[in-house]
Amino acid sequence: MPAWALLVMQFVVTAAAVFFVLWGFWGVVVRPYLDRKVAELVAATEEIEPRVALGVKKGVAETFESYLKVLWMAP
């Protein structure tokens, strides 16, 4: 077998081995970790969203009340 064919074959085998190791690492380590983190973020946003809505409503109401007070006290 020519030397260039051996080099090409070695390159292909090495690239395939690296690909399968990285693919396995992605599937076994990274993907489950990211799935857990996404689930945590979704749970946190579901918890925070109602509080933010209440805070915004309260802030708008306070601003509107203070604006009305300023209008009533203006000459």
Biopython code that builds the backbone (N, CA, C, O; Angstrom):
import numpy as np
from Bio.PDB.StructureBuilder import StructureBuilder

atoms = [
    (1, "MET", "N", (0.856, -1.180, 0.000)),
    (1, "MET", "CA", (0.000, 0.000, 0.000)),
    (1, "MET", "C", (0.900, 1.240, 0.000)),
    (1, "MET", "O", (1.863, 1.296, 0.765)),
    (2, "PRO", "N", (0.605, 2.226, -0.838)),
    (2, "PRO", "CA", (1.436, 3.430, -0.902)),
    (2, "PRO", "C", (1.377, 4.216, 0.424)),
    (2, "PRO", "O", (0.430, 4.096, 1.202)),
    (3, "ALA", "N", (2.404, 5.007, 0.642)),
    (3, "ALA", "CA", (2.514, 5.776, 1.886)),
    (3, "ALA", "C", (1.395, 6.804, 2.000)),
    (3, "ALA", "O", (0.873, 7.034, 3.091)),
    (4, "TRP", "N", (1.025, 7.421, 0.884)),
    (4, "TRP", "CA", (-0.036, 8.434, 0.950)),
    (4, "TRP", "C", (-1.371, 7.805, 1.327)),
    (4, "TRP", "O", (-2.176, 8.438, 2.009)),
    (5, "ALA", "N", (-1.618, 6.585, 0.901)),
    (5, "ALA", "CA", (-2.860, 5.895, 1.247)),
    (5, "ALA", "C", (-2.887, 5.561, 2.730)),
    (5, "ALA", "O", (-3.937, 5.647, 3.367)),
    (6, "LEU", "N", (-1.739, 5.182, 3.287)),
    (6, "LEU", "CA", (-1.652, 4.925, 4.727)),
    (6, "LEU", "C", (-1.937, 6.201, 5.524)),
    (6, "LEU", "O", (-2.635, 6.164, 6.537)),
    (7, "LEU", "N", (-1.393, 7.324, 5.061)),
    (7, "LEU", "CA", (-1.627, 8.595, 5.743)),
    (7, "LEU", "C", (-3.108, 8.994, 5.675)),
    (7, "LEU", "O", (-3.682, 9.452, 6.663)),
    (8, "VAL", "N", (-3.707, 8.818, 4.516)),
    (8, "VAL", "CA", (-5.121, 9.153, 4.362)),
    (8, "VAL", "C", (-5.967, 8.254, 5.256)),
    (8, "VAL", "O", (-6.894, 8.721, 5.917)),
    (9, "MET", "N", (-5.639, 6.944, 5.274)),
    (9, "MET", "CA", (-6.390, 6.016, 6.104)),
    (9, "MET", "C", (-6.218, 6.358, 7.590)),
    (9, "MET", "O", (-7.183, 6.304, 8.353)),
    (10, "GLN", "N", (-5.011, 6.705, 7.996)),
    (10, "GLN", "CA", (-4.769, 7.081, 9.392)),
    (10, "GLN", "C", (-5.552, 8.348, 9.744)),
    (10, "GLN", "O", (-6.107, 8.453, 10.838)),
    (11, "PHE", "N", (-5.597, 9.299, 8.828)),
    (11, "PHE", "CA", (-6.356, 10.521, 9.063)),
    (11, "PHE", "C", (-7.844, 10.215, 9.219)),
    (11, "PHE", "O", (-8.484, 10.744, 10.128)),
    (12, "VAL", "N", (-8.396, 9.386, 8.366)),
    (12, "VAL", "CA", (-9.820, 9.041, 8.416)),
    (12, "VAL", "C", (-10.146, 8.303, 9.709)),
    (12, "VAL", "O", (-11.145, 8.609, 10.361)),
    (13, "VAL", "N", (-9.326, 7.349, 10.081)),
    (13, "VAL", "CA", (-9.564, 6.586, 11.307)),
    (13, "VAL", "C", (-9.468, 7.495, 12.524)),
    (13, "VAL", "O", (-10.299, 7.401, 13.427)),
    (14, "THR", "N", (-8.476, 8.367, 12.566)),
    (14, "THR", "CA", (-8.323, 9.292, 13.692)),
    (14, "THR", "C", (-9.495, 10.261, 13.759)),
    (14, "THR", "O", (-10.027, 10.516, 14.839)),
    (15, "ALA", "N", (-9.900, 10.802, 12.618)),
    (15, "ALA", "CA", (-11.036, 11.731, 12.603)),
    (15, "ALA", "C", (-12.310, 11.035, 13.063)),
    (15, "ALA", "O", (-13.101, 11.623, 13.800)),
    (16, "ALA", "N", (-12.519, 9.798, 12.642)),
    (16, "ALA", "CA", (-13.709, 9.058, 13.066)),
    (16, "ALA", "C", (-13.671, 8.794, 14.564)),
    (16, "ALA", "O", (-14.694, 8.923, 15.236)),
    (17, "ALA", "N", (-12.521, 8.430, 15.096)),
    (17, "ALA", "CA", (-12.400, 8.168, 16.531)),
    (17, "ALA", "C", (-12.679, 9.429, 17.341)),
    (17, "ALA", "O", (-13.396, 9.386, 18.341)),
    (18, "VAL", "N", (-12.115, 10.545, 16.908)),
    (18, "VAL", "CA", (-12.347, 11.811, 17.606)),
    (18, "VAL", "C", (-13.825, 12.191, 17.535)),
    (18, "VAL", "O", (-14.402, 12.631, 18.529)),
    (19, "PHE", "N", (-14.430, 12.023, 16.376)),
    (19, "PHE", "CA", (-15.843, 12.337, 16.217)),
    (19, "PHE", "C", (-16.706, 11.517, 17.164)),
    (19, "PHE", "O", (-17.585, 12.066, 17.827)),
    (20, "PHE", "N", (-16.468, 10.216, 17.236)),
    (20, "PHE", "CA", (-17.286, 9.357, 18.094)),
    (20, "PHE", "C", (-17.060, 9.641, 19.579)),
    (20, "PHE", "O", (-17.996, 9.547, 20.373)),
    (21, "VAL", "N", (-15.840, 9.985, 19.959)),
    (21, "VAL", "CA", (-15.581, 10.345, 21.361)),
    (21, "VAL", "C", (-16.304, 11.635, 21.706)),
    (21, "VAL", "O", (-16.945, 11.717, 22.754)),
    (22, "LEU", "N", (-16.218, 12.637, 20.857)),
    (22, "LEU", "CA", (-16.912, 13.900, 21.116)),
    (22, "LEU", "C", (-18.422, 13.716, 21.089)),
    (22, "LEU", "O", (-19.125, 14.315, 21.904)),
    (23, "TRP", "N", (-18.932, 12.912, 20.183)),
    (23, "TRP", "CA", (-20.366, 12.637, 20.102)),
    (23, "TRP", "C", (-20.853, 11.938, 21.371)),
    (23, "TRP", "O", (-21.913, 12.266, 21.903)),
    (24, "GLY", "N", (-20.066, 10.972, 21.849)),
    (24, "GLY", "CA", (-20.409, 10.280, 23.094)),
    (24, "GLY", "C", (-20.375, 11.215, 24.286)),
    (24, "GLY", "O", (-21.260, 11.160, 25.140)),
    (25, "PHE", "N", (-19.361, 12.078, 24.357)),
    (25, "PHE", "CA", (-19.260, 13.044, 25.451)),
    (25, "PHE", "C", (-20.452, 13.992, 25.426)),
    (25, "PHE", "O", (-21.004, 14.325, 26.475)),
    (26, "TRP", "N", (-20.846, 14.424, 24.243)),
    (26, "TRP", "CA", (-22.014, 15.297, 24.103)),
    (26, "TRP", "C", (-23.277, 14.600, 24.607)),
    (26, "TRP", "O", (-24.062, 15.184, 25.353)),
    (27, "GLY", "N", (-23.458, 13.365, 24.197)),
    (27, "GLY", "CA", (-24.671, 12.641, 24.547)),
    (27, "GLY", "C", (-24.736, 12.201, 25.994)),
    (27, "GLY", "O", (-25.821, 12.139, 26.572)),
    (28, "VAL", "N", (-23.592, 11.892, 26.592)),
    (28, "VAL", "CA", (-23.583, 11.351, 27.949)),
    (28, "VAL", "C", (-23.398, 12.430, 29.002)),
    (28, "VAL", "O", (-23.965, 12.326, 30.089)),
    (29, "VAL", "N", (-22.615, 13.469, 28.707)),
    (29, "VAL", "CA", (-22.285, 14.467, 29.725)),
    (29, "VAL", "C", (-22.960, 15.805, 29.460)),
    (29, "VAL", "O", (-23.701, 16.304, 30.307)),
    (30, "VAL", "N", (-22.715, 16.382, 28.306)),
    (30, "VAL", "CA", (-23.139, 17.757, 28.040)),
    (30, "VAL", "C", (-24.647, 17.870, 27.887)),
    (30, "VAL", "O", (-25.261, 18.735, 28.512)),
    (31, "ARG", "N", (-25.250, 17.030, 27.083)),
    (31, "ARG", "CA", (-26.686, 17.141, 26.805)),
    (31, "ARG", "C", (-27.545, 16.993, 28.063)),
    (31, "ARG", "O", (-28.437, 17.814, 28.277)),
    (32, "PRO", "N", (-27.308, 15.968, 28.911)),
    (32, "PRO", "CA", (-28.102, 15.877, 30.146)),
    (32, "PRO", "C", (-27.899, 17.079, 31.078)),
    (32, "PRO", "O", (-28.841, 17.538, 31.724)),
    (33, "TYR", "N", (-26.666, 17.580, 31.138)),
    (33, "TYR", "CA", (-26.398, 18.753, 31.965)),
    (33, "TYR", "C", (-27.179, 19.961, 31.459)),
    (33, "TYR", "O", (-27.792, 20.682, 32.246)),
    (34, "LEU", "N", (-27.159, 20.182, 30.148)),
    (34, "LEU", "CA", (-27.895, 21.304, 29.578)),
    (34, "LEU", "C", (-29.400, 21.134, 29.760)),
    (34, "LEU", "O", (-30.104, 22.113, 30.005)),
    (35, "ASP", "N", (-29.899, 19.913, 29.646)),
    (35, "ASP", "CA", (-31.327, 19.665, 29.867)),
    (35, "ASP", "C", (-31.734, 20.016, 31.293)),
    (35, "ASP", "O", (-32.786, 20.617, 31.510)),
    (36, "ARG", "N", (-30.902, 19.642, 32.270)),
    (36, "ARG", "CA", (-31.200, 19.986, 33.664)),
    (36, "ARG", "C", (-31.185, 21.492, 33.873)),
    (36, "ARG", "O", (-32.063, 22.034, 34.545)),
    (37, "LYS", "N", (-30.203, 22.169, 33.306)),
    (37, "LYS", "CA", (-30.104, 23.627, 33.475)),
    (37, "LYS", "C", (-31.283, 24.333, 32.826)),
    (37, "LYS", "O", (-31.816, 25.287, 33.392)),
    (38, "VAL", "N", (-31.698, 23.882, 31.652)),
    (38, "VAL", "CA", (-32.851, 24.490, 30.980)),
    (38, "VAL", "C", (-34.110, 24.282, 31.813)),
    (38, "VAL", "O", (-34.928, 25.192, 31.939)),
    (39, "ALA", "N", (-34.268, 23.097, 32.380)),
    (39, "ALA", "CA", (-35.434, 22.835, 33.234)),
    (39, "ALA", "C", (-35.424, 23.746, 34.453)),
    (39, "ALA", "O", (-36.474, 24.239, 34.864)),
    (40, "GLU", "N", (-34.249, 23.977, 35.038)),
    (40, "GLU", "CA", (-34.143, 24.899, 36.176)),
    (40, "GLU", "C", (-34.518, 26.321, 35.761)),
    (40, "GLU", "O", (-35.231, 27.014, 36.487)),
    (41, "LEU", "N", (-34.042, 26.751, 34.603)),
    (41, "LEU", "CA", (-34.361, 28.106, 34.135)),
    (41, "LEU", "C", (-35.849, 28.268, 33.853)),
    (41, "LEU", "O", (-36.431, 29.307, 34.164)),
    (42, "VAL", "N", (-36.461, 27.258, 33.271)),
    (42, "VAL", "CA", (-37.895, 27.321, 32.992)),
    (42, "VAL", "C", (-38.671, 27.409, 34.300)),
    (42, "VAL", "O", (-39.617, 28.190, 34.409)),
    (43, "ALA", "N", (-38.281, 26.621, 35.284)),
    (43, "ALA", "CA", (-38.951, 26.666, 36.585)),
    (43, "ALA", "C", (-38.766, 28.030, 37.241)),
    (43, "ALA", "O", (-39.698, 28.560, 37.847)),
    (44, "ALA", "N", (-37.579, 28.595, 37.122)),
    (44, "ALA", "CA", (-37.325, 29.904, 37.722)),
    (44, "ALA", "C", (-38.138, 30.990, 37.025)),
    (44, "ALA", "O", (-38.669, 31.878, 37.692)),
    (45, "THR", "N", (-38.246, 30.938, 35.713)),
    (45, "THR", "CA", (-39.015, 31.972, 35.017)),
    (45, "THR", "C", (-40.501, 31.845, 35.308)),
    (45, "THR", "O", (-41.205, 32.852, 35.384)),
    (46, "GLU", "N", (-40.989, 30.613, 35.472)),
    (46, "GLU", "CA", (-42.401, 30.451, 35.824)),
    (46, "GLU", "C", (-42.683, 31.005, 37.203)),
    (46, "GLU", "O", (-43.792, 31.468, 37.469)),
    (47, "GLU", "N", (-41.705, 30.966, 38.077)),
    (47, "GLU", "CA", (-41.862, 31.499, 39.422)),
    (47, "GLU", "C", (-41.733, 33.020, 39.446)),
    (47, "GLU", "O", (-42.420, 33.689, 40.218)),
    (48, "ILE", "N", (-40.873, 33.558, 38.621)),
    (48, "ILE", "CA", (-40.589, 34.997, 38.639)),
    (48, "ILE", "C", (-41.653, 35.791, 37.897)),
    (48, "ILE", "O", (-41.989, 36.897, 38.319)),
    (49, "GLU", "N", (-42.186, 35.267, 36.817)),
    (49, "GLU", "CA", (-43.092, 36.023, 35.962)),
    (49, "GLU", "C", (-44.298, 36.602, 36.703)),
    (49, "GLU", "O", (-44.597, 37.779, 36.504)),
    (50, "PRO", "N", (-45.006, 35.847, 37.543)),
    (50, "PRO", "CA", (-46.136, 36.452, 38.266)),
    (50, "PRO", "C", (-45.701, 37.584, 39.195)),
    (50, "PRO", "O", (-46.405, 38.583, 39.337)),
    (51, "ARG", "N", (-44.540, 37.422, 39.823)),
    (51, "ARG", "CA", (-44.041, 38.482, 40.710)),
    (51, "ARG", "C", (-43.737, 39.756, 39.929)),
    (51, "ARG", "O", (-44.029, 40.861, 40.388)),
    (52, "VAL", "N", (-43.161, 39.596, 38.768)),
    (52, "VAL", "CA", (-42.834, 40.772, 37.942)),
    (52, "VAL", "C", (-44.124, 41.462, 37.509)),
    (52, "VAL", "O", (-44.214, 42.689, 37.543)),
    (53, "ALA", "N", (-45.114, 40.683, 37.106)),
    (53, "ALA", "CA", (-46.382, 41.279, 36.680)),
    (53, "ALA", "C", (-47.035, 42.051, 37.827)),
    (53, "ALA", "O", (-47.545, 43.154, 37.630)),
    (54, "LEU", "N", (-47.015, 41.468, 39.015)),
    (54, "LEU", "CA", (-47.579, 42.183, 40.168)),
    (54, "LEU", "C", (-46.788, 43.445, 40.480)),
    (54, "LEU", "O", (-47.363, 44.485, 40.801)),
    (55, "GLY", "N", (-45.462, 43.347, 40.384)),
    (55, "GLY", "CA", (-44.623, 44.521, 40.633)),
    (55, "GLY", "C", (-44.865, 45.626, 39.630)),
    (55, "GLY", "O", (-44.895, 46.801, 39.995)),
    (56, "VAL", "N", (-45.036, 45.269, 38.379)),
    (56, "VAL", "CA", (-45.295, 46.267, 37.344)),
    (56, "VAL", "C", (-46.650, 46.924, 37.583)),
    (56, "VAL", "O", (-46.778, 48.144, 37.490)),
    (57, "LYS", "N", (-47.657, 46.113, 37.893)),
    (57, "LYS", "CA", (-48.978, 46.686, 38.166)),
    (57, "LYS", "C", (-48.936, 47.622, 39.356)),
    (57, "LYS", "O", (-49.534, 48.697, 39.328)),
    (58, "LYS", "N", (-48.231, 47.216, 40.404)),
    (58, "LYS", "CA", (-48.115, 48.060, 41.595)),
    (58, "LYS", "C", (-47.374, 49.360, 41.267)),
    (58, "LYS", "O", (-47.778, 50.437, 41.704)),
    (59, "GLY", "N", (-46.292, 49.252, 40.500)),
    (59, "GLY", "CA", (-45.528, 50.439, 40.132)),
    (59, "GLY", "C", (-46.327, 51.393, 39.261)),
    (59, "GLY", "O", (-46.254, 52.608, 39.444)),
    (60, "VAL", "N", (-47.079, 50.865, 38.329)),
    (60, "VAL", "CA", (-47.912, 51.718, 37.473)),
    (60, "VAL", "C", (-48.992, 52.391, 38.304)),
    (60, "VAL", "O", (-49.278, 53.574, 38.115)),
    (61, "ALA", "N", (-49.592, 51.645, 39.222)),
    (61, "ALA", "CA", (-50.633, 52.227, 40.070)),
    (61, "ALA", "C", (-50.063, 53.337, 40.947)),
    (61, "ALA", "O", (-50.678, 54.394, 41.085)),
    (62, "GLU", "N", (-48.890, 53.107, 41.544)),
    (62, "GLU", "CA", (-48.271, 54.134, 42.381)),
    (62, "GLU", "C", (-47.913, 55.369, 41.562)),
    (62, "GLU", "O", (-48.118, 56.494, 42.017)),
    (63, "THR", "N", (-47.389, 55.172, 40.378)),
    (63, "THR", "CA", (-47.037, 56.295, 39.517)),
    (63, "THR", "C", (-48.278, 57.086, 39.129)),
    (63, "THR", "O", (-48.272, 58.317, 39.158)),
    (64, "PHE", "N", (-49.323, 56.388, 38.772)),
    (64, "PHE", "CA", (-50.565, 57.043, 38.393)),
    (64, "PHE", "C", (-51.151, 57.821, 39.566)),
    (64, "PHE", "O", (-51.617, 58.947, 39.392)),
    (65, "GLU", "N", (-51.131, 57.224, 40.770)),
    (65, "GLU", "CA", (-51.633, 57.911, 41.962)),
    (65, "GLU", "C", (-50.807, 59.163, 42.265)),
    (65, "GLU", "O", (-51.364, 60.219, 42.564)),
    (66, "SER", "N", (-49.479, 59.043, 42.188)),
    (66, "SER", "CA", (-48.647, 60.216, 42.479)),
    (66, "SER", "C", (-48.852, 61.296, 41.414)),
    (66, "SER", "O", (-48.814, 62.486, 41.728)),
    (67, "TYR", "N", (-49.066, 60.902, 40.183)),
    (67, "TYR", "CA", (-49.325, 61.864, 39.117)),
    (67, "TYR", "C", (-50.644, 62.593, 39.368)),
    (67, "TYR", "O", (-50.734, 63.804, 39.168)),
    (68, "LEU", "N", (-51.658, 61.861, 39.803)),
    (68, "LEU", "CA", (-52.942, 62.489, 40.128)),
    (68, "LEU", "C", (-52.819, 63.430, 41.315)),
    (68, "LEU", "O", (-53.435, 64.495, 41.324)),
    (69, "LYS", "N", (-52.035, 63.054, 42.313)),
    (69, "LYS", "CA", (-51.824, 63.921, 43.474)),
    (69, "LYS", "C", (-51.149, 65.226, 43.056)),
    (69, "LYS", "O", (-51.508, 66.302, 43.536)),
    (70, "VAL", "N", (-50.181, 65.121, 42.169)),
    (70, "VAL", "CA", (-49.490, 66.326, 41.697)),
    (70, "VAL", "C", (-50.458, 67.196, 40.903)),
    (70, "VAL", "O", (-50.419, 68.420, 41.022)),
    (71, "LEU", "N", (-51.310, 66.598, 40.109)),
    (71, "LEU", "CA", (-52.288, 67.379, 39.339)),
    (71, "LEU", "C", (-53.301, 68.066, 40.250)),
    (71, "LEU", "O", (-53.688, 69.206, 39.994)),
    (72, "TRP", "N", (-53.728, 67.393, 41.298)),
    (72, "TRP", "CA", (-54.716, 67.978, 42.204)),
    (72, "TRP", "C", (-54.098, 69.096, 43.031)),
    (72, "TRP", "O", (-54.801, 70.036, 43.403)),
    (73, "MET", "N", (-52.815, 69.024, 43.328)),
    (73, "MET", "CA", (-52.177, 70.059, 44.132)),
    (73, "MET", "C", (-51.649, 71.201, 43.303)),
    (73, "MET", "O", (-51.284, 72.237, 43.858)),
    (74, "ALA", "N", (-51.595, 71.051, 41.999)),
    (74, "ALA", "CA", (-51.103, 72.130, 41.145)),
    (74, "ALA", "C", (-52.124, 73.255, 41.101)),
    (74, "ALA", "O", (-53.327, 72.998, 41.062)),
    (75, "PRO", "N", (-51.655, 74.512, 41.107)),
    (75, "PRO", "CA", (-52.605, 75.655, 41.089)),
    (75, "PRO", "C", (-53.318, 75.815, 39.774)),
    (75, "PRO", "O", (-54.134, 76.724, 39.621)),
]
sb = StructureBuilder()
sb.init_structure("model")
sb.init_model(0)
sb.init_chain("A")
sb.init_seg("    ")
for serial, (resi, resn, name, xyz) in enumerate(atoms, 1):
    if name == "N":
        sb.init_residue(resn, " ", resi, " ")
    sb.init_atom(name, np.array(xyz, "f"), 0.0, 1.0, " ", f" {name:<3s}", serial, name[0])
structure = sb.get_structure()
